[in-house]
Amino acid sequence: MNTLTAGAKAPLFTLQDQQGNAVSLQECLTRGPVLVYFYPKASTPGCTVQACGLRDSKAELDSHKVTVLGISPDPVAKLAKFAEKQSLNFTLLSDEDHSVADAFGVWGEKKFMGKIYDGIHRLSFLINTDGSITHVFDKFKTSDHHQVVLAKIVG
């Protein structure tokens, strides 16, 4: 796993959102900075807490013109259910073949309860309008992820 770092160019991608529409990072960057956050699985306790924190912080993120893109290997239909059940107000993207997770260096070996498997590591990237990564969020709890992100954005 070779995770991208601050200063690197973010890989451009286009993925399907929870409604099945194509969403491209390049297009999102024309509106302002983008927070790309990777999470392992929709509708699990940690991922739900993290998503709801971002949902509840959307007005403040919007005031800084930050677009939020949540990426997981879940299929579009599962993302739609997750977004509806939690009233999520930002875009979720399906990366079923984990090619975007691979490009950002967040797909790799994980250990849970003695088992070793490949999956998404919970990391977030703040990307500037020029496509460069300005910050990598790798130290946070799911419950305070939104606060850590806002503290960096607000300065």
Steps between C-alpha positions, in 0.01 A plus 500: 500500500661824383274776634509838327635787708448876518645671194425208265257538213172322565414234242207616288205262501137463402274270702126438532320673787214362709254585219712336230622834356862545392692739727851615410755644738613743231149650471462526879832688525361777278267593789763507777704265718389138532511272802536142376441264788537125475295276728482120513129417489168684490255455788759368748518676839829689449425600143154622600638717782762646264246571224249659740770732637571624148126527431454718807798718401390557140398865544842589636676298230283671237599842638860409409388363161615148594336212310487170690543172312474179702650195327452133589500169311123468551269467198284797398178346640655458846624860494150620410351318801772634731452859378122478533497335843749753646366804305848559361534832317823435310620268225589136555697324228524130413855365446411130473827400332690723748700657214465851648587372848809336344595825323483694829686221682225420749429140395712244677543238766293533815468292813182451699439244772798291390401497133710661228322633192521779242277803539475877517695687763303791646684807365387837366664738257443875467561592138556857380345634180831444315471127573772489763445327832530762772444272799464129579280419800623175651468557874141537613212311656189447290310713751729804464603472134281797400650715779857414396418587139329829591790601728739460205274682252415790729864522610 
